Amino acid sequence: MKNLIVLGLLIISSTSFAGECVMKIKREACPGKEEAAFKPYDGKQETEEKNKAGDAAACKKMAEKTSKIVRKGTLIKKTVTYTFDGGAALTASNTSPCK
């Protein structure tokens, strides 16, 4: 019983260590492809996402993944400015040639 209580406390305390990873995503469309590039984002060039992350390294990994350009040919650049628990703002970005 005592081990079960300790295990429960460990689980509760480990989840409280998760912080907030805030990512501000800015997309730059290829010339003439603005509508297609921004359509999946409700026509917005800039969006914001908030996620839970275990630490700053996990937040950085999320930002790097988010900065990848998946739909090549419509976006020329994608920049993610991210913060973990209100810390310093850092950036991750990628570019892709226009078709």
Secondary structure by P-SEA (a helix, b strand, c coil): caaaaaaaaaaaaaaaabbbbbbbbbbbbccccccccccccccccbbbbbbbbccaaaaaaaaaaaacccccccccbbbbbbbcccccccccccccccc
